Amino acid sequence: MNAMTATSNEDFGKLVLRVLVGGLIVFHGLALATGDAGIPNNLARWGLPTQLMWVGFLIEFVGGLGMIVGAYARLGGLLLGTFMVVAIIMAHAGLMGSQNHLLMVANNPAGNHWDHYFLETQFFYLFGAFSVYLLGAGKYGLNMGGNWN
């Protein structure tokens, strides 16, 4: 494989990663804006103002869009990855009345065998976002943001 093909494949891989992570997290941001009570309930349980949910909306929705189009993609990845660390601690680590999901395996819908790790979605966003942060946007995209892209 020549250098030009390797670079092209690398940039295409970055595009796929950005669109996948950003495209899926955008829907979580939209859910917050349309009444999903998950984050506000966790904030209230921790004694924090529920209006902080709008920080989650900005990170998930605006950061996700930035990743998709390649504008400040690294910044979006860093903010989303950090947000996921906080979310895992606040909602899944067994602190302040939440159930500890860190080592939990869940049953399939029929309940006859274990079929997935309970936090697989959270870890997908956590590691996917930090991957976007580490790799950057590549050449396919708006390429806005200097070093933050």
N, C-alpha and C positions, 0 to 999 in steps of 0.2 A: 504494500500500500504506500503510495507516495505521500509527501507531506501535505499537499493540497487536499487530498481526499481525507486524510486523518483530521485536518483542521475542520473541514466541512462536516464530517461525521460528529466531531466533538461539539461543534456549534449546533448541529441539529439535535443532538442529545440534550444539550442545555435548553433548547426550545421546548422539547417534549417535557422535560422536567418542570420548567416554568409554567407551561400551559396546564399540565396535570395538577400540580400543587395549587397554583393560583386559581385555576378554573373551579376546583372543588371547594376551596376555602371561601370563595366569594359567596356561595350559597349559605354558609354559616353566618356570614355577615348580614346577608339579606334576612335570614331568620331572626336575628337580633332586632333588626329594624322593624320587623312585622310582628313582634310580640313573643318570641321565644323567651321563656322565663328562666332558663337554665343558669345563665351567668348572673342575672340580677338576684336570683335566689341564693347563689353561692356568695355573692358580695354581701347580702344582708346577713347571712349566717356568720360571716367574718366581721360584722359590725362596720362595714364600709358602705358609703352611699351607692345606691343602686344605679345612679346616673353615670357611674364609672363604666357601665356597660357600653357607652358610646366610644370609649377607648377601644374596647373589643371590636366594635363595629368598624372603626377606622382601620384598625390593624388587619382585620379579616377581609373587609370589602375593598378598601382603598389599596391596602398592601397587596391583596390578591390581584386586583386589576393591574397594578404596577408590574407584578411578576408576569402576568399574561402578555402585556404589550412590550415589556422590556424597558420600562422606565423606572429607575431606582429599584431595580430588581433585588440587588444585594441588600439594600435597606429594608425592603419588604420581607425578605427572607430572614434577616436578623430579628426584626420586630416580631414576626410571626413565630419564629423559633423560641424567642424569649417568652412570648405570650403563652405558648404551649407549656413551657416549663412551669410558669405560674399557674396555669389552669390545672395541670396534673397535680401540683401541690395542693391547690385550693379545693379541688373537687374529688380527687382520687387517692390521696395519700393517707386517709384515715384520720385527718386532723380536724378539729373543730366540728365534730359530729358527722363528718362524711365517712362513708364506708371505704375501707382500704381495698383498692382494686389493683394494687401494684403486682401482686402475685396471683391474681384471680384468673381462672380459666372458665369460660362460659359454655353452657350446654347448647346443643343445636335446638331448633324450635320444637322438635319432638321430645326432647329431654332425655334421649337414650344414650348419648355419648358427648364428650367434650369435643368441640370443633374449632374453637378460636380463643385467642388470648383476649382478655377483656379490654385492654387498652390499645389494641392494634391500630385503630383509627387515629388516636391521639399520637402514637409514636410515628405513624405515617407522616402526619403533618409536622411533627417535631423534627424528624430527620430529613424530610423532604425540604422543609424551609431552610434548615441550616445548610443543606446541600446547595440550594440556590445561592445562599449567602457566600459560601466558600467558592463556588464555581463561577458565579456571575452570570450575566445574561447571554453572553455570546454575541455573534454578529447579527442574528436574526431578531429584529425588534426595533423599537424607536431609538434605542441607544442614548437615552437621556440619563443624566445623573453622574457622569464622570466616574470616579472610583466607586460610587455607590451603585453602579450598574454592572 
